Amino acid sequence: TTLVKGAPGTGKTTLGIQFLYTGIVEGNEPGLLITFEVFPHFLHRDALALGWDLKKLEEEDKLRIIFTSPQVFLSSLQSPSSSLNQTIREWEAKRLVLDSISHFRRITDDPIRLREIYNHVLNGLKREGLTTILTSEESASSPSWREKGGLSFMVDTVIVLRYVEIESAMQRAIFVLKMRGSDHDKEIRSFEIRPGGIFI
């Protein structure tokens, strides 16, 4: 499970879609995109601008986009016999992007309850054998480690996207904050979003 954190507009959803698209096209791994806020036709439009035809992948039954609420997703995930879990198993989904896990904060403000919810989500996805990216909204001013529920401590990997000012211009930057069991690259690297996706 990988948590991708960043302020609005830094490229979290783009990274998630690129992860799904690459898995389908290069690895023949069916992908599932769960979205709580962005309507599928907007995702289709934005992805097409980068050269990714998500609608075609859906028609070929290689990608599924589910627009739902945090409450409905959570209850579906908690029930092994739910239509969501049955779809994951029968369809043999390999990759999942949840955009964004920040919406679970609307269910509760209690950090203990929020940690329980995160546990249910992570355990439910791991139970189904999915490689998962969770996106999380983060304000530009708040430190990436300060969060209710301690989600960063629960996931395997944390990737942070942010804006940095270089020579009086705002650029995007990416770094790996945590990767469990790995002596990962600690560098902060700039990246661009252009046709073809994210380029570091």
C-alpha positions as CSV (number, residue, x, y, z in Angstrom):
1,T,0.0,0.0,0.0
2,T,1.4,3.4,-1.1
3,L,0.1,6.7,0.3
4,V,0.6,9.6,-2.1
5,K,0.3,12.9,-0.3
6,G,0.2,16.4,-1.6
7,A,-1.5,19.8,-1.9
8,P,-4.3,20.2,-4.5
9,G,-2.9,20.3,-8.1
10,T,0.4,18.6,-7.4
11,G,-0.5,15.5,-9.5
12,K,-1.8,12.9,-7.1
13,T,-4.7,11.7,-9.2
14,T,-2.4,11.8,-12.3
15,L,0.1,9.5,-10.6
16,G,-2.7,7.1,-9.6
17,I,-4.1,7.0,-13.1
18,Q,-0.7,6.5,-14.6
19,F,-0.1,3.6,-12.2
20,L,-3.4,1.9,-13.4
21,Y,-2.8,2.7,-17.1
22,T,0.7,1.3,-17.0
23,G,-0.4,-1.8,-15.2
24,I,-3.1,-2.5,-17.8
25,V,-1.1,-1.7,-21.0
26,E,2.3,-3.1,-20.0
27,G,1.4,-5.8,-17.5
28,N,-2.2,-6.8,-18.4
29,E,-3.2,-6.1,-14.8
30,P,-6.9,-5.0,-14.5
31,G,-7.3,-1.8,-12.5
32,L,-9.9,-0.3,-10.3
33,L,-10.3,3.5,-9.6
34,I,-12.4,4.5,-6.7
35,T,-13.3,8.2,-6.6
36,F,-15.3,10.0,-4.0
37,E,-15.3,13.5,-5.6
38,V,-14.4,13.6,-9.3
39,F,-17.1,12.4,-11.8
40,P,-15.8,9.8,-14.2
41,H,-16.3,12.0,-17.3
42,F,-13.9,14.5,-15.9
43,L,-11.3,11.8,-15.3
44,H,-11.8,10.6,-18.9
45,R,-11.3,14.2,-20.2
46,D,-8.2,14.9,-18.1
47,A,-6.6,11.5,-18.9
48,L,-7.2,11.9,-22.6
49,A,-5.3,15.2,-22.5
50,L,-2.3,13.1,-21.4
51,G,-2.8,10.4,-24.0
52,W,-4.7,7.9,-21.9
53,D,-8.1,6.7,-23.3
54,L,-9.7,5.4,-20.1
55,K,-13.1,5.0,-21.8
56,K,-11.6,2.5,-24.2
57,L,-10.0,0.6,-21.4
58,E,-13.4,0.5,-19.6
59,E,-15.1,-0.8,-22.8
60,E,-12.5,-3.5,-23.0
61,D,-13.2,-4.4,-19.4
62,K,-9.6,-3.7,-18.3
63,L,-10.5,-0.7,-16.1
64,R,-13.4,0.1,-13.9
65,I,-14.1,3.5,-12.4
66,I,-16.5,3.6,-9.4
67,F,-17.9,6.9,-8.2
68,T,-19.2,6.4,-4.6
69,S,-19.1,7.7,-1.1
70,P,-16.6,6.9,1.7
71,Q,-19.5,5.4,3.8
72,V,-20.7,3.1,1.0
73,F,-17.1,2.0,0.1
74,L,-16.2,1.3,3.7
75,S,-19.3,-0.9,4.3
76,S,-18.8,-2.7,1.0
77,L,-15.1,-3.4,1.9
78,Q,-16.0,-4.7,5.4
79,S,-18.3,-7.4,3.9
80,P,-16.4,-10.1,2.1
81,S,-19.6,-11.0,0.2
82,S,-20.3,-7.5,-1.0
83,S,-20.7,-6.7,-4.7
84,L,-17.4,-4.8,-4.6
85,N,-15.4,-7.7,-3.2
86,Q,-17.1,-10.1,-5.6
87,T,-16.2,-7.9,-8.5
88,I,-12.5,-7.7,-7.4
89,R,-12.3,-11.5,-7.1
90,E,-14.3,-12.5,-10.2
91,W,-12.6,-9.8,-12.3
92,E,-9.2,-10.6,-10.8
93,A,-8.3,-6.9,-10.3
94,K,-4.6,-6.4,-9.5
95,R,-4.3,-2.7,-8.9
96,L,-6.5,-0.2,-7.1
97,V,-6.4,3.6,-6.7
98,L,-8.5,5.2,-3.9
99,D,-8.9,9.0,-4.6
100,S,-8.9,10.2,-1.9
101,I,-8.6,8.7,1.5
102,S,-8.9,12.2,3.0
103,H,-12.6,11.9,2.6
104,F,-12.9,9.5,5.4
105,R,-12.2,12.4,7.7
106,R,-15.8,13.5,7.0
107,I,-17.0,10.4,8.8
108,T,-15.3,11.2,12.1
109,D,-13.1,13.8,13.7
110,D,-12.0,11.4,16.4
111,P,-8.4,10.2,15.7
112,I,-9.0,6.8,17.3
113,R,-12.1,6.1,15.2
114,L,-10.3,7.4,12.1
115,R,-7.4,5.0,12.8
116,E,-10.0,2.1,13.0
117,I,-11.4,3.2,9.7
118,Y,-8.0,3.3,8.1
119,N,-7.3,-0.2,9.5
120,H,-10.5,-1.5,7.9
121,V,-9.6,0.0,4.6
122,L,-6.0,-1.2,4.5
123,N,-6.8,-4.7,5.7
124,G,-9.8,-5.1,3.3
125,L,-7.6,-4.1,0.3
126,K,-4.7,-6.4,1.4
127,R,-7.2,-9.2,2.0
128,E,-8.1,-9.0,-1.7
129,G,-4.4,-9.0,-2.7
130,L,-4.5,-5.6,-4.4
131,T,-1.5,-3.3,-4.9
132,T,-3.0,0.0,-3.9
133,I,-2.3,3.7,-4.1
134,L,-4.2,5.9,-1.7
135,T,-4.1,9.7,-2.4
136,S,-4.4,12.2,0.4
137,E,-4.9,15.9,0.4
138,E,-2.4,17.9,2.3
139,S,-2.2,21.7,2.7
140,A,1.0,23.3,1.5
141,S,1.7,24.6,5.0
142,S,1.2,21.5,7.1
143,P,4.0,19.0,7.7
144,S,3.5,15.7,5.9
145,W,3.9,13.7,9.1
146,R,1.2,15.6,11.1
147,E,-2.1,13.9,10.5
148,K,-5.0,12.5,12.4
149,G,-5.3,8.7,12.5
150,G,-1.6,8.0,11.9
151,L,-2.1,6.8,8.3
152,S,1.5,7.4,7.3
153,F,2.7,4.9,10.0
154,M,0.2,2.2,8.7
155,V,1.1,2.1,5.0
156,D,4.2,0.5,3.4
157,T,5.3,3.5,1.4
158,V,4.7,7.3,1.5
159,I,5.3,9.5,-1.5
160,V,5.0,13.3,-1.2
161,L,4.3,15.6,-4.0
162,R,4.6,19.4,-3.5
163,Y,5.3,22.7,-5.1
164,V,8.7,24.3,-4.7
165,E,10.0,27.7,-5.9
166,I,13.0,27.5,-8.2
167,E,14.4,30.7,-9.8
168,S,11.1,32.6,-9.1
169,A,9.0,29.9,-10.7
170,M,6.8,27.3,-9.1
171,Q,7.7,23.7,-10.0
172,R,6.5,20.3,-8.8
173,A,8.7,18.1,-6.7
174,I,8.5,14.5,-5.6
175,F,10.2,12.5,-2.9
176,V,9.8,9.2,-1.0
177,L,9.3,9.9,2.7
178,K,9.1,6.2,3.7
179,M,9.5,2.8,2.1
180,R,9.2,0.0,4.5
181,G,12.2,-2.5,4.4
182,S,14.1,-0.5,1.8
183,D,17.0,1.9,1.7
184,H,15.2,4.1,-0.7
185,D,16.4,7.2,-2.6
186,K,16.2,10.2,-0.3
187,E,16.5,12.8,-3.0
188,I,13.9,15.5,-3.8
189,R,13.4,15.5,-7.5
190,S,11.5,17.8,-9.8
191,F,8.9,16.4,-12.2
192,E,6.7,17.6,-15.1
193,I,3.2,16.5,-16.1
194,R,2.9,16.4,-19.9
195,P,1.4,14.0,-22.6
196,G,2.5,10.6,-21.5
197,G,2.1,11.4,-17.8
198,I,4.6,12.2,-15.1
199,F,8.3,12.6,-16.0
200,I,10.9,12.9,-13.2
